[in-house]
Amino acid sequence: MAERRVIFIIPGFRQHPKNKAYQEISKILESEDYFPILVKIEWKKSTVSENTEYFLKLYKKIKARKKYILGFSYGAMIAFVASTKVRTSGLILCSLSPYFKEDLSNKKKESFSALMSYRYEDFTKLNSSNLAKNIKAKKILMLYGSQEARSLIKRVKETFEQIDSKQKHLVSIRKTEHEIGNKRYIESIHLAAKNFL
């Protein structure tokens, strides 16, 4: 495996690597000579920071000449945070979730459950602007659907601007909502693997 291009695929919140979309993405990446590793995240009672630490243990175990990370939604948050701690050949952030410190509203935390309060506290420690300045990826690709929530599109565009890299690319996927299994989304990932990474 050391000579292969490994790509880690981190699913979205409460999604599983066995979901059809991730299986399809895995096959497409394999056809482009990548070695996909589908990451199973234990979402129950955990935070993005804890999920990131879990992922980094797996990332460091795998020895490869080139390592890439692809994440969707919450999975993109994990990929983003992880890329500030380890060097990667490439980072693909698909529909980065708007749950960073800058995105949080002034909601009264009293209305939160204990688990939501725990997660909220974690979000307050994730400053997108600071994280963007510390990315260690050689190439960065950010994708989002043109019909996704305005808050998500705003987060993606702001983060893209904050990343200081000459090898970064932003793609808006037309007529697409928050759905990585959408045909247009999968085609965009395929084109990225072929031409950008």
BAFI-3210 file (N, C-alpha, C; in Angstrom, 3 decimals, decimal comma, padded with zeros to 6 digits):
// residues 197
n [1|2|3|4|5|6|7|8|9|10|11|12|13|14|15|16|17|18|19|20|21|22|23|24|25|26|27|28|29|30|31|32|33|34|35|36|37|38|39|40|41|42|43|44|45|46|47|48|49|50|51|52|53|54|55|56|57|58|59|60|61|62|63|64|65|66|67|68|69|70|71|72|73|74|75|76|77|78|79|80|81|82|83|84|85|86|87|88|89|90|91|92|93|94|95|96|97|98|99|100|101|102|103|104|105|106|107|108|109|110|111|112|113|114|115|116|117|118|119|120|121|122|123|124|125|126|127|128|129|130|131|132|133|134|135|136|137|138|139|140|141|142|143|144|145|146|147|148|149|150|151|152|153|154|155|156|157|158|159|160|161|162|163|164|165|166|167|168|169|170|171|172|173|174|175|176|177|178|179|180|181|182|183|184|185|186|187|188|189|190|191|192|193|194|195|196|197]
n.u [000,818|002,103|003,034|000,773|-001,940|-003,699|-007,027|-009,045|-012,386|-014,808|-017,923|-021,079|-022,926|-024,271|-024,289|-023,277|-020,444|-021,312|-023,448|-025,097|-024,187|-021,534|-020,301|-020,445|-018,872|-016,453|-015,907|-015,611|-013,350|-011,488|-011,360|-009,913|-007,419|-006,973|-006,681|-009,284|-010,317|-012,869|-014,270|-015,532|-017,462|-018,187|-020,968|-022,687|-023,220|-020,883|-018,386|-017,333|-014,615|-013,763|-014,388|-012,580|-010,098|-010,285|-010,339|-007,788|-006,061|-006,448|-005,643|-002,901|-001,923|-001,898|000,340|001,484|002,462|001,149|-001,479|-004,903|-007,812|-011,285|-014,327|-017,777|-020,155|-020,682|-018,617|-016,873|-016,165|-014,665|-012,581|-011,490|-010,599|-008,793|-006,899|-005,408|-003,705|-002,225|-000,117|-001,307|-001,772|-003,895|-007,105|-010,535|-013,336|-016,591|-019,529|-019,182|-020,099|-021,970|-021,084|-019,231|-017,405|-017,903|-020,368|-022,340|-025,429|-027,082|-028,437|-030,302|-028,744|-030,021|-032,153|-031,106|-030,360|-028,392|-026,444|-026,513|-025,638|-023,053|-021,979|-022,313|-020,574|-018,196|-018,279|-017,907|-015,235|-014,107|-012,724|-013,218|-011,782|-009,207|-008,489|-008,428|-006,129|-004,193|-004,104|-002,639|-002,611|-001,654|-003,166|-006,416|-009,804|-013,049|-016,432|-019,905|-023,491|-025,580|-028,116|-028,155|-028,468|-028,444|-026,772|-024,831|-023,627|-022,556|-020,690|-018,938|-017,927|-016,715|-014,780|-013,229|-012,127|-010,528|-008,516|-005,136|-003,746|-002,305|-003,144|-005,969|-009,449|-012,790|-015,984|-019,215|-022,043|-024,466|-028,046|-028,277|-028,844|-028,306|-026,858|-024,854|-025,054|-026,250|-026,368|-025,005|-023,298|-021,651|-020,461|-018,962|-017,097|-015,763|-014,602|-012,885|-011,097|-009,911|-008,799|-007,880|-006,542]
n.v [-001,211|001,145|002,405|003,288|005,611|006,712|007,292|008,644|008,329|010,130|009,838|011,733|013,147|010,684|008,952|006,049|004,089|002,014|002,962|003,527|005,738|006,265|003,862|003,912|006,172|005,241|003,147|004,621|006,184|004,175|003,283|005,315|004,833|005,137|004,179|003,523|004,201|003,616|005,348|004,547|006,277|006,692|008,087|008,478|010,194|011,766|014,297|016,611|017,133|014,907|012,878|013,569|013,080|010,320|009,612|010,524|008,714|006,418|007,436|007,922|005,365|004,217|003,662|005,378|006,646|008,860|010,590|011,267|013,152|012,930|014,397|014,592|017,033|016,931|015,167|016,490|018,553|017,138|016,239|018,700|019,805|017,779|018,075|020,195|019,204|017,092|016,345|016,337|015,073|015,959|017,549|017,120|018,843|018,360|020,036|021,547|021,719|024,304|024,819|026,088|028,171|030,795|030,552|030,085|030,764|033,042|031,305|030,252|028,283|026,813|025,483|023,300|019,787|017,680|016,395|017,941|020,380|019,679|019,128|021,644|023,209|022,177|023,015|025,756|025,928|025,523|027,369|028,579|030,399|030,507|027,802|027,490|028,868|027,153|024,844|021,901|020,767|019,951|020,382|021,778|021,176|022,405|021,656|022,296|022,126|024,001|024,461|024,228|024,963|028,434|029,242|027,240|027,506|030,051|029,544|027,759|029,381|031,498|030,129|029,088|031,454|032,139|030,284|030,029|029,363|028,453|026,386|025,778|025,136|025,957|024,599|024,911|022,977|022,597|022,755|021,104|019,678|019,135|016,515|013,953|011,684|012,432|012,418|014,445|015,416|013,219|012,920|015,282|014,809|012,696|013,955|015,666|013,878|012,881|015,096|017,133|016,332]
n.w [000,000|000,433|-001,892|-003,105|-003,896|-001,370|-000,342|002,076|003,027|004,545|005,898|006,080|008,910|011,012|008,902|007,029|005,953|004,315|002,921|-000,177|-001,786|-000,864|-001,427|-004,177|-004,758|-003,787|-005,619|-007,995|-007,388|-007,088|-009,707|-010,780|-009,922|-007,159|-003,708|-001,888|001,461|003,481|006,099|009,226|011,392|014,813|015,656|017,808|020,820|020,593|019,752|017,132|017,448|018,961|017,136|015,160|016,403|016,643|013,909|013,129|014,362|012,832|010,344|010,748|011,061|008,554|006,009|003,280|000,057|-000,973|000,565|000,820|001,836|001,946|002,774|003,769|004,618|008,041|008,092|006,424|008,091|009,978|008,314|007,582|010,075|010,775|008,746|009,582|011,346|010,331|007,499|004,162|000,821|-000,596|-000,158|-000,009|000,450|000,899|000,831|003,337|006,696|008,422|011,232|012,864|015,198|014,317|013,132|014,948|016,506|018,799|020,452|023,247|025,513|027,410|026,373|025,185|025,020|027,214|025,656|023,307|024,322|025,030|022,492|021,327|022,874|021,947|019,252|019,646|020,040|017,624|015,388|012,323|010,711|011,938|011,715|008,924|008,245|009,002|007,515|006,191|003,711|000,355|-001,938|-002,266|-002,518|-002,726|-002,603|-003,255|-003,245|-005,405|-004,509|-001,793|001,784|002,650|004,737|004,757|002,224|002,523|004,601|003,263|001,148|002,588|004,067|002,004|000,968|003,120|003,157|002,522|-000,247|-003,365|-004,740|-004,736|-005,158|-006,010|-006,310|-007,513|-007,586|-009,887|-009,577|-007,300|-004,105|-000,553|-000,814|-001,214|-002,725|-005,045|-008,579|-010,031|-008,066|-007,524|-010,032|-010,109|-008,091|-009,271|-011,532|-010,178|-008,942|-011,182|-012,558|-010,803|-008,402]
ca.u [000,000|002,967|003,193|-000,534|-002,566|-004,796|-007,997|-009,970|-013,720|-015,520|-019,335|-021,772|-023,466|-025,125|-024,232|-022,431|-019,681|-022,006|-024,474|-024,892|-023,403|-020,109|-019,839|-020,277|-017,700|-015,302|-015,641|-015,121|-011,975|-010,680|-011,172|-008,915|-006,163|-006,842|-007,037|-010,206|-010,552|-014,116|-014,103|-016,761|-017,424|-019,203|-021,573|-023,451|-022,640|-019,520|-018,237|-016,473|-013,213|-013,523|-014,396|-011,330|-009,022|-010,470|-009,914|-006,335|-005,391|-006,494|-004,843|-001,469|-001,575|-001,773|001,559|001,287|003,236|000,244|-002,725|-005,921|-008,993|-012,552|-015,374|-019,047|-020,949|-019,921|-017,385|-015,977|-015,623|-013,618|-011,470|-010,936|-009,843|-007,673|-005,882|-004,568|-002,842|-001,360|000,084|-002,002|-001,538|-005,076|-008,259|-011,789|-014,384|-017,893|-020,612|-018,697|-021,203|-021,799|-021,175|-018,008|-017,643|-018,447|-021,715|-023,290|-026,357|-027,142|-029,486|-030,157|-028,322|-030,890|-033,089|-030,369|-030,175|-027,003|-025,582|-026,430|-024,780|-021,694|-021,557|-022,264|-019,313|-017,122|-018,338|-017,384|-013,758|-013,672|-012,728|-012,935|-010,743|-007,908|-008,215|-008,105|-004,744|-003,259|-004,263|-001,367|-002,862|-001,025|-004,257|-007,710|-010,980|-014,281|-017,621|-021,200|-024,623|-026,101|-029,412|-028,010|-028,848|-027,627|-025,736|-023,765|-022,921|-021,777|-019,543|-018,009|-017,260|-015,849|-013,630|-012,404|-011,375|-009,575|-007,417|-004,053|-003,119|-002,435|-003,719|-007,304|-010,470|-014,148|-016,943|-020,651|-022,676|-025,791|-029,273|-027,961|-029,083|-027,331|-026,986|-023,632|-025,417|-026,783|-025,549|-024,107|-022,275|-020,720|-019,698|-018,006|-016,018|-015,023|-013,793|-011,838|-010,098|-009,255|-008,095|-007,366|-005,647]
ca.v [000,000|002,318|003,086|003,671|006,865|006,350|008,352|008,354|008,880|010,293|010,134|012,782|012,821|009,505|008,146|004,867|003,782|001,050|003,664|003,403|006,864|006,112|002,691|004,370|007,066|004,361|002,455|005,626|006,534|002,989|003,266|006,345|004,377|005,465|003,095|004,167|003,659|004,171|005,531|004,427|007,168|006,435|009,405|008,577|010,825|012,247|015,629|016,662|017,028|013,493|012,123|013,893|012,338|008,924|009,499|010,723|007,459|005,573|008,101|007,751|003,934|003,848|004,159|005,522|007,729|010,011|010,378|012,294|013,036|013,444|014,341|015,217|017,646|016,799|014,472|017,522|019,254|016,254|016,288|020,051|019,903|016,814|018,579|021,192|018,450|016,181|016,740|015,502|015,463|016,662|017,618|017,401|019,168|018,341|020,638|021,789|022,138|025,617|024,690|026,580|029,247|031,965|030,277|029,813|031,847|033,315|030,447|030,007|026,887|026,101|024,657|022,157|018,578|017,594|016,034|019,103|021,370|019,128|019,357|023,095|023,663|021,783|023,908|027,075|025,843|025,326|028,651|028,285|031,310|030,038|026,486|027,674|029,359|026,091|023,640|021,369|020,028|020,542|020,833|021,822|021,309|022,550|021,521|022,464|022,159|025,362|024,567|023,928|026,051|029,645|029,268|026,327|028,122|031,162|028,961|027,207|030,488|032,230|029,267|029,046|032,717|032,196|029,336|030,650|028,346|028,686|025,159|025,555|025,234|025,949|024,134|024,929|021,935|023,151|021,993|020,045|019,976|018,547|015,079|013,494|010,614|013,019|012,080|015,568|015,497|012,110|013,254|016,341|014,151|011,911|014,904|016,148|012,804|012,718|016,276|018,107|015,782]
ca.w [000,000|000,560|-003,175|-003,639|-003,471|-000,462|-000,073|003,175|002,769|005,822|005,628|006,821|010,229|011,111|007,683|007,169|004,745|003,450|002,140|-001,626|-002,318|-000,535|-002,170|-005,561|-004,781|-003,591|-006,900|-008,952|-007,007|-007,391|-011,169|-011,090|-009,309|-005,741|-002,795|-000,946|002,800|004,000|007,541|010,020|012,557|015,838|015,858|019,058|022,015|020,347|019,157|015,947|017,901|019,316|015,879|014,456|017,072|016,246|012,510|013,014|014,751|011,634|009,305|011,038|010,943|007,143|005,370|001,840|-000,561|-001,026|001,302|000,592|002,695|001,422|003,788|003,416|005,676|009,301|007,696|005,881|009,263|010,518|007,355|007,684|011,337|010,686|007,809|010,261|012,272|009,564|006,094|003,185|-000,571|-001,079|000,733|-000,712|001,420|000,236|001,617|004,705|007,577|009,057|012,688|013,485|016,177|013,627|012,624|016,023|016,837|020,246|021,021|024,685|025,672|028,363|025,610|024,640|025,827|027,714|024,521|022,417|025,005|024,909|021,097|021,126|023,476|021,028|018,094|020,015|020,027|016,238|014,693|010,914|010,218|012,453|011,135|007,504|008,137|009,414|006,686|005,728|002,464|-000,834|-002,813|-001,576|-003,373|-001,960|-003,432|-002,590|-004,160|-005,571|-003,834|-000,359|002,698|002,496|005,784|004,348|001,085|003,113|005,300|002,255|000,437|003,528|004,376|000,789|000,914|004,231|002,924|001,766|-001,095|-004,809|-005,311|-004,183|-006,200|-005,483|-007,323|-007,214|-008,405|-010,211|-009,309|-006,331|-002,703|000,383|-001,088|-001,893|-003,655|-006,274|-009,752|-010,360|-007,014|-007,752|-011,251|-009,746|-007,343|-010,267|-012,291|-009,274|-008,790|-012,488|-013,075|-009,839|-007,373]
c.u [000,857|003,111|001,884|-000,993|-003,798|-005,728|-008,984|-011,301|-014,493|-016,969|-019,872|-022,372|-024,489|-025,183|-023,163|-021,677|-020,385|-023,130|-024,094|-023,979|-021,907|-019,504|-019,550|-019,041|-016,421|-014,908|-015,065|-013,664|-011,009|-010,370|-010,142|-007,587|-005,892|-007,175|-007,952|-010,298|-011,790|-014,056|-015,453|-016,604|-018,540|-019,818|-022,234|-022,620|-021,208|-019,538|-017,356|-015,001|-012,857|-013,483|-013,102|-010,155|-009,075|-009,954|-008,393|-005,541|-005,339|-005,576|-003,346|-001,007|-001,267|-000,539|001,332|002,085|002,411|-001,045|-003,643|-007,069|-010,187|-013,593|-016,616|-019,737|-020,189|-018,595|-016,371|-015,381|-014,477|-012,376|-010,724|-010,063|-008,616|-006,536|-005,034|-003,549|-001,880|-001,227|-000,669|-001,677|-002,715|-006,240|-009,489|-012,876|-015,702|-018,956|-020,244|-019,814|-020,936|-021,976|-019,854|-018,371|-018,349|-019,908|-022,778|-024,154|-026,345|-028,276|-029,234|-029,870|-029,199|-031,835|-032,419|-030,425|-028,716|-026,041|-025,415|-025,541|-023,314|-021,146|-021,398|-020,953|-018,135|-017,095|-017,718|-015,850|-013,213|-013,820|-012,286|-011,784|-009,352|-007,509|-007,759|-006,650|-003,729|-003,384|-002,906|-001,533|-002,208|-002,084|-005,573|-008,817|-012,211|-015,466|-018,866|-022,293|-025,210|-027,434|-029,339|-028,412|-027,889|-026,485|-024,556|-022,949|-022,035|-020,529|-018,499|-017,229|-016,299|-014,590|-012,678|-011,532|-010,281|-008,378|-006,369|-003,308|-003,326|-003,068|-005,050|-008,342|-011,853|-015,119|-018,364|-021,319|-024,129|-026,916|-029,067|-028,186|-028,019|-027,384|-025,783|-023,922|-026,024|-025,812|-024,548|-022,974|-021,203|-019,853|-018,633|-016,822|-015,134|-014,089|-012,633|-010,718|-009,258|-008,319|-007,414|-006,326|-004,337]
c.v [001,270|003,109|003,625|005,030|006,494|007,546|007,893|009,047|008,909|010,687|011,297|012,247|011,691|008,680|007,070|004,605|002,816|001,693|003,643|004,498|006,669|004,897|003,080|005,256|006,246|003,662|003,411|005,981|005,385|002,930|004,301|006,082|004,932|004,211|003,700|003,432|004,365|004,179|005,432|005,286|006,771|007,785|009,576|009,203|011,324|013,626|015,531|016,500|015,586|012,619|012,337|013,129|010,860|008,719|009,606|009,479|006,513|006,139|007,826|006,300|003,540|004,492|004,202|006,720|009,018|009,663|011,577|012,078|013,667|013,321|015,066|015,761|017,641|016,094|015,439|018,348|018,451|016,324|017,620|020,198|018,990|017,364|019,704|020,505|017,498|016,681|015,777|016,001|016,244|016,541|017,952|017,599|019,300|018,894|020,796|022,368|023,485|025,552|025,033|027,733|030,440|031,795|030,183|031,024|032,059|032,534|030,256|028,531|026,100|025,143|023,412|020,968|018,572|017,296|017,218|020,187|020,978|019,384|020,851|023,658|023,342|022,704|025,275|027,103|025,713|026,637|028,425|029,125|030,864|028,702|026,621|028,097|028,264|024,795|023,210|020,557|020,744|021,122|020,773|022,030|021,396|022,507|021,801|022,491|023,554|025,566|024,184|025,145|027,236|029,693|028,382|026,949|029,272|030,620|028,451|028,345|031,254|031,418|029,206|030,303|032,763|031,260|029,985|029,567|028,712|027,478|024,830|025,829|025,110|025,572|024,199|023,932|022,346|022,170|020,853|020,531|019,277|017,019|014,583|012,376|011,111|012,754|013,188|015,698|014,423|012,375|014,309|015,771|013,355|012,822|015,429|015,125|012,658|013,877|017,159|017,541|015,256]
c.w [000,000|-000,735|-003,729|-003,142|-002,650|-000,298|000,998|002,867|004,087|005,541|006,457|008,114|010,159|009,827|007,849|005,868|003,787|002,637|000,662|-002,198|-002,086|-001,239|-003,620|-005,701|-004,655|-004,906|-007,938|-008,655|-007,294|-008,891|-011,617|-010,356|-007,906|-004,935|-001,734|000,392|003,351|005,524|008,252|011,274|013,524|016,224|017,229|020,174|021,815|019,699|017,906|016,355|018,271|018,059|015,100|015,062|016,694|014,815|012,384|013,416|013,554|010,553|009,495|010,915|009,503|006,527|003,862|001,328|-000,599|-000,298|001,101|001,573|001,989|002,525|003,318|004,666|007,018|009,012|007,107|007,018|009,867|009,628|007,457|008,933|011,283|009,819|008,397|011,176|011,562|008,126|005,182|001,785|-001,121|-000,121|-000,107|000,338|000,674|001,180|003,098|005,577|008,245|010,578|013,362|014,429|015,533|013,197|013,710|016,344|018,352|020,896|022,507|024,897|026,642|027,631|025,020|025,593|026,292|026,562|023,573|023,018|024,879|023,504|020,808|021,680|022,567|019,811|018,407|020,008|018,610|015,467|013,245|010,367|010,654|011,829|009,681|007,293|008,425|008,613|006,122|004,428|001,287|-001,764|-002,046|-002,595|-002,485|-002,920|-002,596|-003,651|-004,223|-004,849|-002,347|000,478|002,549|003,505|005,404|003,213|001,577|003,804|004,309|001,594|001,344|003,832|003,191|000,696|001,976|004,039|002,031|000,977|-002,553|-005,485|-004,643|-005,268|-005,563|-006,595|-006,782|-008,160|-008,645|-009,895|-008,305|-004,903|-001,847|000,285|-001,889|-002,896|-004,955|-007,428|-010,092|-009,339|-007,256|-008,988|-010,954|-008,973|-008,307|-011,070|-011,455|-009,143|-010,063|-012,819|-012,039|-008,897|-007,956]
res [m|a|e|r|r|v|i|f|i|i|p|g|f|r|q|h|p|k|n|k|a|y|q|e|i|s|k|i|l|e|s|e|d|y|f|p|i|l|v|k|i|e|w|k|k|s|t|v|s|e|n|t|e|y|f|l|k|l|y|k|k|i|k|a|r|k|k|y|i|l|g|f|s|y|g|a|m|i|a|f|v|a|s|t|k|v|r|t|s|g|l|i|l|c|s|l|s|p|y|f|k|e|d|l|s|n|k|k|k|e|s|f|s|a|l|m|s|y|r|y|e|d|f|t|k|l|n|s|s|n|l|a|k|n|i|k|a|k|k|i|l|m|l|y|g|s|q|e|a|r|s|l|i|k|r|v|k|e|t|f|e|q|i|d|s|k|q|k|h|l|v|s|i|r|k|t|e|h|e|i|g|n|k|r|y|i|e|s|i|h|l|a|a|k|n|f|l]
***
